Amino acid sequence: MADDKLRAYGSVAPMKVGLLNDYSTQARTDDDTRDTLRLVFDEAVAAGLVDRPIEVVERHVIGLPNGTYQAVENAYDELVAEGCLVIYGPYVSDNAVPLAAHADRVGKVPNIILSGSEGALGEWTFALNNGSMAEEPVMLAAVMIGDGRSRIAIAHEASLIGKEYLAFAEKAYAAAGLRVVITVAIPQVEADKAAAVAELRAAEPDALVHVGFGHGLWGFTDALLAACWDPPRYTTTAFEMAHINAEWMRQLRGWIGLDSYDERNRVGQAFLDRFEARYGRRPAHSMPGLTHDVATVIARGLAAARPLTGEGVKHGIEQVKLVPSASGAPGTCLRFGRYIRQGWMGSDYLVARRVLPDGSGHVFHAAPSHHISAAVGVG
């Protein structure tokens, strides 16, 4: 098999990149991720950034919250054994945190995660985090201040992610002068929300906030409608679940949340121009931009690797500096370093978007930076 690949690539072995998807949806977002990787890597080869083809080796497993962590660790080990020099994934904090410790023990291959937990960072684990438990509450506080909110009710998923979000949210909202009038735990999977909605409503908040991975949002809007209660409602980057399919969009109708897709970003729109020209479709959601940025970092890490080993790629990634990103608001950049493992530069690497009341689409709502000083108690 190895000899066949060498012949196919003209006697030069391809550089292998792993894709470790621990939240496999079999949806268009998965297809967009694969196609983005192919496009960015092909562009890197065509531009002469790298001197050999890049092959993507995929593992799709069901990790936490619905599956198991062990499936994720096994997939990581398989990708390392196949000769991958760097791995994209996992996505979910419940899996990324324990995997970072495992990666440090193995000490062979860097991975770039989308997880928002700082507990997932390590010598071998880099993050282009699709949000952050520590930062998202500050951003959301800024958005709510801009919207004139003051009394906040929080529904938090009973999970690692939900509890970490809650702890940071309580601190961030207090610093911003927002009063948390009640917190209510909800299951991290689909469940009846009627009792939780009644408890939250009784505290008479002027805004409802959900924190967690996102599955706890299922049934929330229906429970609000059944209770004839339509509060301004906000969520974390769980908002990006709306992009998975029409049913997720329906579940999130009327919600405001954080998202890395911003149609004002010219780097992102130029990339989508090229994506559309190649594939005949133009996805308007976060994953193509995020994957573009991850793939850009990987390609530059491969190009700078000396030697071409996992450790060489790790050092190559640390050399990525001030590269304009396709994600976030205009001006957002990518950068890493020897002790820098979170790669975003810019306070609006996330923006607030809103799902329309009928669930037909989503629109830009606000940029957190407009009120960030008030949210952190400065000025």
Secondary structure, DSSP 8 states (H G I E B T S, - for coil): -HHHHHHHTTT---EEEEEEESB---SHHHHHHHHHHHHHHHHHHHTTSSSS-EEEEEEE-B-TTTS-HHHHHHHHHHHHHTT-SEEE----HHHHHHHHHHHHHH-S--EEE----GGG--SSEEE--SS-TTTHHHHHHHHHHHTT--EEEEEEESSHHHHHHHHHHHHHHHHTT-EEEEEEEE-SSS---HHHHHHHHHT--SEEEEESSSGGGTTHHHHHHHTT----EEESGGGGGGGT-HHHHHHTTT-EEEES--TT-HHHHHHHHHHHHHHS----SHHHHHHHHHHHHHHHHHHH-SSSSHHHHHHHHTT--SEE-SSSSTT-EE--BTTB-B-EESTTSSEEEEE-TTSS-EEEEE-GGGGHHHHTT--
